[in-house]
């Protein structure tokens, strides 16, 4: 009866015009209460009440982000399949649904403009850093060789920034989530994901030292040019290893040791690169099996890609009886 009650609760949760519209909108990406209020033209308390009911029914996920919260179609749980079925049955030729989607596109355009303004103001900083190492396309090619998408179901990108790693793997069908503590970066990442049409990707406001997932949650984890900002890089690797599944792989991409001290002064780098044995030591201490490192020499800095795997559980030998 528990399973039947779950189904009935989910059906009751969706059986209201505004809630069905909300479910449809949240299937297109993560949205805040404010954005949903703008799209539907209803009061904030009313929208919040409907969202609460949808979350309680298991049809939506609520993702807290500081004082904000984002809502999206549920990905896991007994009601997740029903959520997808209901979304598929929404009559998109309906004039009301079409108006909702037009307003959703306006919200997305506003997000994209906000992200563009941020990067316009910070373009010099990003362009300067990128000019120091090997071309991004070459890095992505090596990344896909080291972590083939066909071997991954769930990927976590720690310090996702603009969400580029999510785009790289999302277009191959990988279900990917990125975390960051910069709200400006998350705005940019959401805009990029929406523009690429990647419903299998999303981002969360989260701390890499306290990941909001249980053990063994991901097949692969990437930490791309993040550790040189970290106060405790070893702790970040340990926490990443915790949420890796047996057989899962962690890839850290960061700078090899260098002497460009102005990066510390002008760009908030805490570390001027990492030695191979340093990264390997942290990975081994976290219980991971280290694989050969790949170095990509750049214009002024060499980029290192350190890969490690969480060992699978060993099978017990011996026969019964």
C-alpha positions in Angstrom: 0.0 0.0 0.0 2.9 2.4 0.6 3.8 2.3 -3.1 0.1 2.9 -4.1 -0.2 5.8 -1.7 3.0 7.4 -3.1 1.5 7.2 -6.6 -1.8 8.6 -5.5 -0.1 11.5 -3.6 1.9 12.3 -6.8 -1.2 12.3 -8.9 -3.1 14.5 -6.5 -0.1 16.9 -6.4 -0.1 17.4 -10.1 -4.0 17.5 -10.5 -4.3 21.3 -10.6 -3.7 23.7 -13.6 -1.1 25.9 -12.0 0.9 23.0 -10.6 0.9 21.2 -13.9 2.2 24.4 -15.6 4.9 24.6 -12.9 5.9 21.0 -13.5 6.1 21.6 -17.2 8.2 24.8 -16.7 10.6 23.1 -14.3 11.2 20.3 -16.8 13.1 22.9 -18.9 15.6 23.8 -16.2 16.1 25.2 -12.7 13.9 28.2 -11.8 13.4 30.3 -8.7 10.1 31.3 -7.1 10.7 34.9 -8.4 11.2 33.6 -12.0 8.1 31.4 -11.8 6.1 34.2 -10.4 7.1 36.4 -13.4 6.2 33.7 -15.9 2.8 32.7 -14.5 1.8 36.2 -13.3 0.6 34.9 -9.9 1.5 36.0 -6.4 4.6 34.7 -4.7 2.8 33.1 -1.8 0.5 31.2 -4.2 3.4 30.0 -6.3 5.4 29.0 -3.2 2.4 27.0 -1.9 2.0 25.1 -5.2 5.8 24.4 -5.3 5.7 23.0 -1.8 2.9 20.6 -2.7 4.8 19.5 -5.8 7.9 18.8 -3.8 6.0 16.9 -1.1 4.5 14.8 -3.9 8.0 14.0 -5.2 7.4 15.6 -8.6 9.9 18.5 -8.1 13.3 18.8 -6.4 14.0 21.9 -4.3 17.7 23.0 -4.4 18.6 25.5 -1.7 21.2 28.1 -2.7 21.9 30.4 0.3 18.9 32.5 0.7 17.6 31.4 -2.7 16.1 28.1 -3.9 15.8 26.6 -7.3 13.2 24.1 -8.4 13.5 21.4 -11.1 11.7 18.3 -12.3 12.5 15.4 -9.9 15.3 13.1 -11.2 15.1 10.4 -8.6 12.5 8.7 -6.4 9.3 6.8 -7.1 7.5 9.8 -8.5 10.3 10.8 -10.9 9.0 8.5 -13.7 5.5 9.9 -13.2 6.8 13.5 -13.4 8.4 12.7 -16.8 5.2 11.0 -18.0 3.1 14.0 -17.1 5.6 16.4 -18.7 5.4 14.4 -21.9 1.6 14.5 -21.9 1.5 18.3 -21.5 -0.3 19.8 -24.6 2.3 22.1 -25.9 0.0 23.4 -28.6 -2.1 25.0 -25.8 -2.0 28.8 -26.0 -1.4 29.1 -22.2 1.5 26.6 -22.3 3.0 28.5 -25.3 2.7 31.8 -23.4 4.5 30.2 -20.4 7.3 29.0 -22.7 7.6 32.5 -24.3 8.0 34.0 -20.8 10.5 31.3 -19.9 12.6 32.3 -22.9 12.5 35.9 -21.7 13.8 34.8 -18.2 16.6 32.9 -19.9 17.5 35.9 -22.0 17.7 38.0 -18.8 20.0 35.4 -17.3 22.2 35.3 -20.3 22.5 39.1 -20.3 23.4 39.1 -16.6 26.1 36.5 -17.3 27.4 38.4 -20.3 27.7 41.6 -18.3 29.7 39.7 -15.6 32.1 38.3 -18.1 32.4 41.6 -19.9 33.5 43.1 -16.7 35.9 40.2 -16.0 37.0 39.3 -19.6 40.5 40.6 -19.2 41.1 38.3 -16.2 39.8 35.2 -18.0 41.5 35.8 -21.2 44.8 36.4 -19.5 44.6 33.1 -17.6 43.6 31.1 -20.7 46.5 32.5 -22.7 49.0 30.9 -20.3 48.3 27.2 -21.1 47.3 24.9 -23.9 44.2 25.5 -26.1 40.9 24.6 -24.4 39.9 22.2 -27.3 43.1 20.2 -26.8 42.4 20.0 -23.1 38.9 18.8 -23.7 40.1 16.2 -26.2 42.4 14.7 -23.6 39.7 14.9 -21.0 37.4 12.8 -23.1 40.1 10.3 -23.7 40.8 9.9 -20.0 37.2 9.9 -18.9 35.2 8.4 -21.8 31.5 9.6 -21.7 30.2 6.1 -22.6 31.6 4.8 -19.3 29.8 7.4 -17.2 26.2 7.7 -16.0 26.5 10.4 -13.3 29.3 13.0 -13.2 30.1 15.7 -10.7 32.1 18.8 -11.7 33.5 20.5 -8.6 34.0 24.3 -9.0 32.1 24.2 -12.3 32.6 27.9 -13.1 30.8 28.6 -16.4 29.7 24.9 -16.7 32.0 24.1 -19.6 32.7 20.5 -18.3 28.9 20.0 -18.0 28.5 21.0 -21.6 31.3 18.7 -22.8 29.8 15.6 -21.1 26.2 16.6 -21.3 26.1 16.6 -25.1 27.1 12.9 -24.9 24.1 12.1 -22.7 25.9 12.0 -19.4 23.8 13.1 -16.4 26.0 15.8 -14.9 25.8 18.2 -12.0 28.2 21.1 -11.3 28.8 22.9 -8.0 30.2 26.3 -7.2 30.3 28.9 -4.4 30.1 31.8 -6.9 26.6 32.8 -7.7 27.8 34.8 -10.6 29.4 31.7 -12.0 26.2 29.7 -11.4 24.2 32.3 -13.3 26.6 31.9 -16.2 26.6 28.1 -16.1 22.8 28.0 -16.0 22.6 30.3 -19.1 25.1 28.1 -21.0 23.3 24.9 -20.1 20.0 26.4 -21.2 21.4 27.7 -24.4 22.8 24.2 -25.2 19.5 22.6 -24.4 21.0 20.2 -21.9 18.2 19.0 -19.6 20.5 16.3 -18.3 22.7 18.9 -16.6 22.2 21.2 -13.7 24.2 23.2 -11.1 24.0 23.7 -7.4 25.4 26.1 -4.9 27.6 23.8 -2.7 30.9 23.6 -0.8 33.5 21.2 -2.1 34.5 20.4 1.4 31.0 19.4 2.4 29.3 17.8 -0.7 25.6 17.3 -0.3 25.5 13.7 -1.5 25.9 10.3 0.1 28.8 8.0 -0.5 29.1 6.2 -3.8 26.9 8.7 -5.7 29.0 9.4 -8.9 30.8 7.4 -11.6 33.2 10.3 -12.3 34.3 13.5 -10.7 36.2 16.4 -12.3 38.0 19.1 -10.4 39.1 21.5 -13.2 41.5 24.3 -12.3 40.0 24.7 -8.8 42.6 23.4 -6.3 45.0 26.3 -6.8 42.3 28.5 -5.1 41.7 26.0 -2.3 42.8 26.5 1.3 42.8 22.7 1.9 43.2 20.9 -1.4 43.9 17.5 0.3 40.6 17.8 2.1 38.8 18.6 -1.2 40.2 15.4 -2.7 39.2 13.3 0.3 35.6 14.6 0.1 35.5 14.0 -3.6 36.7 10.4 -3.1 33.9 9.9 -0.5 31.1 10.3 -3.1 32.8 8.2 -5.8 31.3 4.8 -6.6 33.6 1.7 -6.5 35.3 1.7 -9.9 34.6 5.4 -10.3 37.3 7.9 -11.3 38.5 11.3 -10.1 40.2 13.6 -12.5 42.1 16.7 -11.2 43.3 19.2 -13.8 45.5 22.0 -12.6 48.8 23.8 -13.0 52.1 22.1 -12.6 54.5 24.1 -10.4 55.4 27.6 -11.9 56.8 30.9 -10.9 54.2 33.4 -12.0 53.7 35.0 -8.7 51.4 37.7 -10.0 48.7 35.1 -10.3 48.7 34.9 -6.5 48.7 38.7 -6.2 46.2 39.6 -8.9 44.1 36.5 -9.4 43.7 35.1 -5.9 45.7 31.9 -6.6 46.7 30.3 -3.3 49.1 27.8 -4.8 51.5 28.3 -7.7 50.9 24.8 -9.1 51.2 21.3 -7.8 53.8 18.6 -8.1 52.8 15.1 -9.3 53.8 13.3 -6.1 51.8 15.9 -4.1 48.5 15.3 -5.9 49.2 11.5 -6.0 49.8 11.4 -2.3 46.5 13.1 -1.5 44.7 10.7 -3.9 46.3 7.7 -2.3 45.6 8.9 1.2 41.9 9.2 0.1 42.0 5.5 -0.8 42.3 5.9 -4.5 44.5 4.1 -7.0 46.6 6.6 -8.9 47.0 6.3 -12.7 49.7 7.9 -14.9 49.6 11.6 -15.0 49.3 13.5 -18.3 51.1 16.8 -18.9 50.0 19.4 -21.4 52.7 22.1 -21.9 51.3 25.5 -22.5 52.6 28.9 -23.4 53.9 29.7 -19.9 52.3 27.0 -17.7 52.1 23.3 -18.0 48.7 21.8 -17.2 48.6 18.5 -15.3 45.8 16.0 -15.5 45.9 13.6 -12.5 43.6 10.6 -12.7 42.7 8.1 -9.9 40.2 5.3 -9.4 38.3 4.1 -6.4 39.0 0.3 -6.2 36.1 -2.0 -6.7 35.2 -4.3 -3.8 37.4 -7.4 -3.9 35.5 -10.7 -4.4 36.0 -13.3 -1.6 37.8 -16.4 -2.7 36.9 -19.9 -1.6 34.0 -22.3 -2.2 31.0 -22.8 0.0 30.5 -25.9 2.1 
